[in-house]
Amino acid sequence: MNERKKLIVAVVVIVCAIGAWVYRSMIYQPGVSDDPSLAKPWFCHRCNEGMLLTPAEFESTIGSAVHPADEADGGDTTALVMAVQCPKCSGAAVAARQCDLHKEIFDPRDADPTKRRCSKCDAPKFSIQP
């Protein structure tokens, strides 16, 4: 009789553990981070300005697109870039860089070579973030 109780307890514990795992995996879904320290630089050519967006702000609209500078000539589809929807104008904002010194956000693939770097220090100073 004692062996039977041990078996029942073991089965109940295993069933509870499986139930808790299923419940957690179906119900608990961690959200996308809204931490400002994880914000990435983006540049909208329609608004002509850069912005920092957190993963929660761009996660639902991220994708690849033809660079806005290439759209005039029909688009170079061999060189697609990461793009998100601009929160201001709903246009395409492309992945950009931010100057470490002046915090200016710029597009390193801009059609105008003078706009491919920080306007204040005129150098392509930026760090590549993981």
Secondary structure, 3 states (H helix, E strand, C coil): CHHHHHHHHHHHHHHHHHHHHHHHHHHCCCCCCCCHHHCEEEEECCCCEEEEECHHHHCCCCEEEECHHHHHHCCCCCCEEEEEECCCCCCEEEECEEECCCCCEECCCCCCHHHCCCCCCCCCCECCCC
